[in-house]
């Protein structure tokens, strides 16, 4: 396919793409689609449910890492098509001094601010220039293949999206709400939505359609059961452990939809050891590739939000999910749910994933939600997922590249940092308890 040069009304910059899907200006400005519409109504060119040879969809979501933070050096380690920050990229600190992107010296960096106000400061109306002043110099760090070889192998083997964004410029809970419900119900902070007479989510849709599903968590309570307490009460047998997931994968008994989430030292939330998280992810993916279900499985591996770490791509405009406005206080920066969050990694692991492929199409968490709806013939939950394009371009359903799963490097933890990272994590936890932040 020839390169496409186009001025993006989403980002306001000219993009060089080999897989971008042009989006008409009127489409973005009018946001014509609504909750209840099917994928074939909103994207007539999309594959129909019967044409998607996937019976098991898995979402594996980790925490708080941006695309540039993890894959800034991907072009130097085998994938030149990935869009990363230009050389000598910097932000200014409060004294006006340049802070350049720098290779991390530890796998357990400090936590950077990543809530609504700070993220909007970081984005700086698209200049992406406020990361240091909103937080600190640690925001301008990146990892390379020497730190996270398993992740770089995934990115070089399967299909990775380099314009995949969090759904809202804020923290974990609102973004996870978008992933499972297409909206955060007005919430911009890490608090659950108010009780609803009728909860709605992809889990409810699947249940009503008679499609099997389960939430697999490494610890209780998971974010999802806190976000959906009613569902947790009614369908408690659907909320299982990651050990249950490993067993189901081994026995070839994975449900049609699996939501997998880590906890504790494995979730990659700073200052947790990223190599511990990488090891957890490798365990899940290895179990899937060895499963009897592998031949008809698609696993989406991503991060809920960027964690305050730098990324150079301005978040695109987006269609608001509903009429619910952000729940803002007087000190909060004004805004609407009409812009995506900062870019985060997303990799598709599947026999049908395109080999060594980079998708440049704009996606967000609701794109994965829309893929699930496409496969199981479910309607959009909100206007946001109605407009989301499923990441079909990351698959080749006619010519599977990984009928035989690839051999990937072992995910290991550097023993030199075990004590340092554990001490840092304990101090961070104590600070959280003391300050409530």
N, C-alpha and C positions, 0 to 999 in steps of 0.2 A: 504494500500500500504506500502511495507517495506521502511525503510529509505534508502536513496541513498547517499553514500559517494563518492564524486568525486572531482578531482582537476579541478577548473574552469579556463579555459583559458581566461575567461572574466575578472575575478577579481584577478586571481593569488593566490587565497586562496582555501583551502579545505572547502567545504560547506556540512552541514548536512541538507538534504532536504527531505521532504515527498511529494513534488509536483513539484520538479525541472524537467525541460525538458532538458535532455542532449543535448548539441549542438556540433556537430562534429567540430574538429579543422579546417578542410579544409573549412568548411562553413564560419567561422568567418574570416579566413585569405583571402579568395577569394571574399567574398561578391558577390555571383553569380547572385542575382536578381536585376532587374532594374525597373524604372518607367514604368507603363503601365501593369504590371502583376497583375493578380487577386489573391485573397487569396488562392483559390484552386490550383493555379499553384505553389505558394510558400510553402503552407502547405497542401498537399493532404489529411492529416488526419483531416482537419478542417471541422466543420459543414458547410453545404451549406446555402445559404440565406434562402431558404424555411424551413430549419430546426431550425431557430432561431425565437422563438415565441415572438418577440419584435417588436412593431410598433412605439414606441416612445423612442428615445434615448435622454438623457439630459446630458450635461456636465456642471457641476457647479465648477468653478475654482476660488479659493481664492489665496492669495498672501503670499509668503515668509516665509514658515515654513518647517523645516526638520522633518523627521520621528522621530528621537531620541528626538528632541526638544518637540514634542507633545506627543509621545507615549512611552517614556523611561520607564514609570511605568506600561505599559499595562500588562505585565506578572503578576504583583502583584495585578492587579485589574481585573482578570478574564480571561486573554488570555495568558497562559504560552507558547504558540507556537510562539509568536512574537519575531523576532530577534531584540534585543536592545543592547546598549553598555554594556560591562562588568562592574561590580562594580568597583569603584575607578578609572574609566577612567579619564584621564586628558590630557591637553596640557600644554606646557611650555610657560611662558610669555617672554618678551624681557630680563628679568633679570635671566632667567633660573629657575624661581619658578613654581611649579606645580599649575595649576588651574583646580580643579576637577569639574566634572558635579555637578551642584547645583540646587536645586529647586528654581524656580523663586519666588520672593516676591511681584511682581506686575503684573497685566495683561497688562501693557503698557511698555514693555521693550524698550530700545533705539534701534535705527536702527544699524545693523551691515553691513559692506561692502559686496556686493554681485555681483560685476561686474567681467568681464573676468580675469583681473590680480589678483584680490584678491581671487577669487574662486580657481584659479590655485595654489595660495599660500596656501590656506586652505587645498586643496587636497594633496599637497606635494608629488606628484608622487605616491599617493595611501597610504601614511602613515597616512593621515587624522590628521596631527599634527600641522597645521599652522593656526588654527582658531583664537587663541588668539593673536598671533603676527601679523596676518593680520587685526585684528579688535580690540577686547577687551575681557575682562572677561565675558561680557554679552553673548558672543557666546556659553559659556559652561553652559547654563541654560536649564531647562526643566520644563514642566508643568505636572500635574497629574490629576487624576479624580476629585479632589476637585476644581480645577480651571476650567476644561472644561468637566463637567459630561456628557453633551449631546454628545460630540465627543467620549468619552470613551464608552458610551452606543451604539453608532453607530458601533464602532469597535468590541464590544462584541456581537452584535446582528447579523449584516450582515457579508459580506466577505471583508476582508482587505488584501491589498498586502504589504508585507514587503520588497520587492525588486523592488519597483517601483521608477524610477529615473526621474528627470528632463532630458530633451533631450540634453541640452548643458550646460557646466559649466560656466554659466553666468547669466544674469539678466532676468527680466520679459519679455521684448519684444521678444528677440530671442526665448525664450521657448514657448511663445504663438504662434509665427510663426510656430514652429515645430508642435505644436498641430493642427493647422488648415491647414498647407501647407506641412508638412514633411520636411521643410528646413527653415533656416532664411535668405536665399539669400545672405549669406556671412556676415550678421550682427552679431556683438557680443555685441552691446550696445543697450540702450533704444532709438533707433531712427528707424523710419519707413524705409522700403526698398525703393530704388529709383523707380520712376514710371516705370511700365512695359507696353509695348504695349498690353500684354495680361496677366492679373492677373490670378493666379491659387490658388485654395484652395478647401477644402472640400465643402464649400458653393457653389462654381462654379460647382463642380461635381454633387451635389444634384440638383441644378437648371437645369443643362443640362439633368439630368435623370428624371426630373419631380417629384422629391421628395420634399415635403414641408419642409421648414426650417425657422428659425428666430433667430436673436441675441437679447437677452433680457438684457438690462443693467440698472443699478440703476441710472446712470447719463450719460450725453453726454459731450464730445465724448468718446465712449468706446475705449479700446485698438484696438479692431478688426476693427472698422471703420477707425481708423487712419492707421492701417496696410494695409487695402484694400480700399483706397478712391474711386477707380473706381467702385467697387461693391456697396459701400455706395451710390454713385451718381445714379447708374443704378437701384438699388433695395432698395431704401430708405424705402419702406413700409415693408421690412423684418427686419428693425432695430427698435426694440420696447423697452418698459420699463419693469422693473420687475413687476410693477403693471399689465401690460398686461399679463405677464406670469401667475400671480396668478389668473387672471380672466379666462384665457384659461384653466388652470388646473381645476378650479371649474366647468366650463361648459363642460369639457370633450372634448376640442377642441385644445389640444396640437398638434403642428406640428410633423412631423416625426423626425426632429432633432432640438433640442433647445440648444442654447449656452447661459448660464446664468452667468452674472458677476456682482459683487457688486461694490461699490464705496465709497469714503469718509471714514467715521469712521467704516464702516462695512467690509472693505476689508482685515483686519488683517495684513496689511503692517505695521511693526513697525514704530512708537510707538503707533499705533492704539490699542484700547482696544480689546483683543482677544474675550472677552465675548460678545462684541457688534457684532463681526463677527459671532460668534457661534449662536447668536440670529437670525441673518439674514439667515444663512444656515438652521436653524431649521424651519424657516417660509417657505422657499422654499420646503424643504423635506416634511413637514407636508402637504403642499398644494398638493404635488404629491401623497402622500399616501392616501389622501382623494378624489383624483380625480377619476372620472369615467374611466379615462385612465389607472389607476394603474395596472390593471391585465396584461397589455402588455407593461410595461414600464421598462426601465433600466436607472438609474441615476448614473453617475460616478462623485464622489466628490473628488477633488484633489487640489493641490497647484502648481502654475506655477514654483516656484523654492524655494530654501531652505532659502533664506534671510540672509545668512551668519552664520546661527546657526549650531552647531556641529552635525555631524552624523558620525558613526564609520565605515560604509560600503564603501569601495573604489568604485568609479564610474567605471562601466564596460566599456570595449572597445565596439565600435559600428561601423557600416558601414557608411561612409560618404554619405550624401544624393545625392550629385551631384558633378560636377567639380568646383564649386565655392569655392574658398578658403576663410578663415576668413579675413575680412577687418581689418588688423592690422597696427598700427603705430609703429614708431621706439621704443617707450617706452613700447610696449605691449609684454607680454610673448608669445613666438612662440607657435604655436599649430595648430591642424587640427580639423575638425569636426568628429573625430574618437573615441570619448569618450563621454559617457553620463554625465549628471550633478549629483549633490548630491541627495541622496534619499529624497523623499517627501511622505506624506501620500496619499493613494488612497483607497477609499471605494466604493464598489458597493452596491447600494440600489435598490432592485427590488424584486418582488414576487419570482423570480427565483434565487436570490442570495443565495449561500450556507450559511447555518446557522452557526454562530460562527466559521468562517473559515478563515484561514490564507494561502494566496498563497505565495510561496517562489520563484516563477518563475520571472526571470528578465523581467521587463517591463519598458516602458517610455511613454511619451505623445503620441508618434506615435502608440503605441499599442491600445489606445482608437480610434485614427483615423482609424486604421486598422479594428477595430471592426465595426465601422460605414460602412466602405467599404465592409466588409464581409456581413453585414446585407442587404445592398442595392445593392450588386453585382457591386461594383465600383472598378476600377483599382488603383494601387498604384500611388501616385503623384510623389514620388522620390524613390531612392534606399533605403533610411532609412525606410520609412514605408513599402516598399516591404519586408524588412527583419523582421519587427516587428511582433511579435506573438500576436494576439488578446487575451485578458484575459478571454478566454472561461472557463478555469478551475475554475473561481470564480462563475460559474452558475451551476445549475442543472435544465435543461429545462424539464426533465421528472417528477420531484417531487418538485414542488414549495413549499417552506417553509413558505411563507408570503402571501398567498392568502388573509388572514386577516392581515392587517398591524399591526405591534407590537406597544405597548405603550412605548413611550420613555420619559425620564424626561424632564421637562421644562428647556429651556435655559434662564437663567436669568443673569443680570448684578449685580455684587456686588456694592451696592450704596456707599460703603466706598471709591471706587476708581474713581467715575465718574468725579469729579473735577480734580483730579490728572491726569487722562488720557487725558482729554480735554486740560488742560494746556500744557502737554507734547506734544500733537499733534500739537497744535498751534505754539509752539516754533520750532518744527521740520519743519513745513511748512514755517515759516519765514526764517529758515536757508536754506531751499531748494531754496526759491526765491532769497536769497542773494548770494548764491554760485553757483546756477545752477546745483547742484548735488542731 
